[in-house]
Amino acid sequence: EGSPMPAIEKFSSKAYNTSLPFVDGAEITPDDNNDLVFVARCFYVGVSGNVTFVTPGGTTLTLTNVPVGIVPWNVARFMATGTTAAGIVAGW
């Protein structure tokens, strides 16, 4: 069985600017084993809590007590383990 496909860096040739509107997005179900289809430019949290994620560089981070709102962080994978926030939507 092969490795899962890594998230695609859809905007790798452009500077990230979270003030620009997103072109697309997806509701997120955190998953410890699979990357997103596209790297998120940032994400929205609908119910505050902790968010554990993997960056495009492969670093796993946990943000604690994330309030409702937009978080400007590039994300390749949202982890189920350690994530207590809900209503997460990734934008790219």
GIWO-V558154 format. One record per residue. N is the residue number from 0. OMEGA is omega in whole degrees, 0 to 359 (999 if undefined). D_LAST is the distance of its C-alpha to the last C-alpha in Angstrom with 2 decimals. Layout:
n,omega,d_last
N,OMEGA,D_LAST
N,OMEGA,D_LAST
This chain:
n,omega,d_last
0,182,29.32
1,177,26.52
2,177,23.65
3,178,20.32
4,177,17.82
5,177,15.54
6,180,11.76
7,178,10.72
8,189,9.45
9,184,7.72
10,186,8.06
11,181,11.25
12,182,13.45
13,176,11.91
14,177,12.34
15,179,9.62
16,185,10.38
17,177,9.35
18,176,11.87
19,179,10.10
20,177,8.75
21,176,5.33
22,180,6.05
23,180,5.57
24,181,5.81
25,170,8.92
26,188,11.93
27,165,12.81
28,182,16.30
29,186,16.88
30,182,18.52
31,189,20.60
32,187,20.75
33,175,17.56
34,170,14.24
35,175,10.97
36,178,10.56
37,174,7.41
38,178,7.11
39,175,5.10
40,174,5.01
41,182,7.18
42,179,8.74
43,175,11.41
44,181,14.89
45,178,17.25
46,187,20.35
47,180,21.10
48,179,22.07
49,176,21.30
50,176,18.03
51,184,18.59
52,177,15.90
53,178,15.90
54,176,14.25
55,178,13.45
56,177,17.04
57,179,18.51
58,176,19.57
59,182,19.83
60,172,19.70
61,172,20.64
62,183,19.94
63,177,22.85
64,179,23.33
65,179,19.80
66,175,20.36
67,178,18.59
68,182,15.70
69,179,12.42
70,183,12.50
71,180,11.04
72,177,11.02
73,186,9.26
74,175,10.08
75,182,11.24
76,171,13.46
77,183,14.52
78,174,18.31
79,180,20.65
80,178,23.42
81,179,23.33
82,176,20.67
83,176,22.49
84,181,19.84
85,180,18.83
86,182,16.57
87,177,13.40
88,178,10.15
89,177,6.85
90,176,3.77
91,999,0.00
